[in-house]
Amino acid sequence: MDIRDRRAREIQDKIRAVLLEDWSPIGVPVPRDEYDGYIGSVYRLLYQKATVSEVAEHLASVEDREMGFQVSPESLSEVAAKLREIDVRLDPHSAS
C-alpha cells in the first residue's frame, strides 16, 4: 500500500469515527461499517470546502431520505464542524 492509499484510509477512518461517535442518528450501538455508505459523499463535500452549513444540510438530507428522520440542519452543526476539521488532502504537506 503506498502513501496515498494509507492517507485515503486514514481520512476515511476519521470521517467514519465522527459519523459513528458524533452523528449516529440511529442512536444505538451499530456495526463499525454502518455509515460507510456516506463516507464518500461527506469526503466530496469536505474536499470541495463545503461550509459547515452545507455539510449539516447534507447530513440532515441523509437522515430524511435514508432513515426517515426529520431533523433541522442546525441541530447537526457541531457534527458538521467536526467533519470540517478533518484534513482531507491526500498529501497533507501540500498547499491547498
For each residue, the residues with C-beta under 8 A, 3 or more apart:
1: 5 6 9
2: 5 6
3: 6 7
4: 7 8 90 91
5: 1 2 8 9
6: 1 2 3 9 10
7: 3 4 10 11 90 91 92
8: 4 5 11 12 90
9: 1 5 6 12 13
10: 6 7 13 14
11: 7 8 14 15 43 86 87 88 90
12: 8 9 15 16 39 43
13: 9 10 16 17
14: 10 11 17 18 86
15: 11 12 18 19 39 42 43 46 83 86
16: 12 13 19 20 32 35 36 39
17: 13 14 20 21
18: 14 15 21 22 23 79 82 83 86
19: 15 16 22 23 24 35 38 39 42
20: 16 17 23 24 30 32 34 35
21: 17 18 24
22: 18 19 78 79 82
23: 18 19 20 35 59 76 79
24: 19 20 21 27 30 35
25: 63 67 69 71
26: 30 34 67
27: 24
28:
29:
30: 20 24 26 34 35
31: 34
32: 16 20
33: 36
34: 20 26 30 31
35: 16 19 20 23 24 30 38 39
36: 16 33 39
37: 40
38: 19 35 41 42 62
39: 12 15 16 19 35 36 42 43
40: 37 43 44
41: 38 44 45 58 62
42: 15 19 38 39 45 46 55 58 59 83
43: 11 12 15 39 40 46 47 88
44: 40 41 47 48
45: 41 42 48 50 54 55 58
46: 15 42 43 49 50 55 83 84 86 88
47: 43 44 88
48: 44 45
49: 46
50: 45 46 54 55 58 84
51: 54 55 84
52: 55 56 77 80 81 84
53: 56 57 73 77 80
54: 45 50 51 57 58
55: 42 45 46 50 51 52 58 59 76 80 83 84
56: 52 53 59 60 73 74 76 77 79 80
57: 53 54 60 61 73
58: 41 42 45 50 54 55 61 62
59: 23 42 55 56 62 63 73 76 79 80
60: 56 57 63 64 71 72 73 75 76
61: 57 58 64 65
62: 38 41 58 59 65 66 67
63: 25 59 60 66 67 69 70 71
64: 60 61 67 68 69 70 71
65: 61 62
66: 62 63
67: 25 26 62 63 64
68: 64
69: 25 63 64
70: 63 64
71: 25 60 63 64 75 76
72: 60 75 76
73: 53 56 57 59 60 76 77
74: 56 77
75: 60 71 72
76: 23 55 56 59 60 71 72 73 79 80
77: 52 53 56 73 74 80 81
78: 22 81 82
79: 18 22 23 56 59 76 82 83
80: 52 53 55 56 59 76 77 83 84
81: 52 77 78 84 85
82: 18 22 78 79 85 86
83: 15 18 42 46 55 79 80 86
84: 46 50 51 52 55 80 81
85: 81 82
86: 11 14 15 18 46 82 83
87: 11 92
88: 11 43 46 47
89: 92 94 96
90: 4 7 8 11
91: 4 7 94
92: 7 87 89
93:
94: 89 91
95:
96: 89
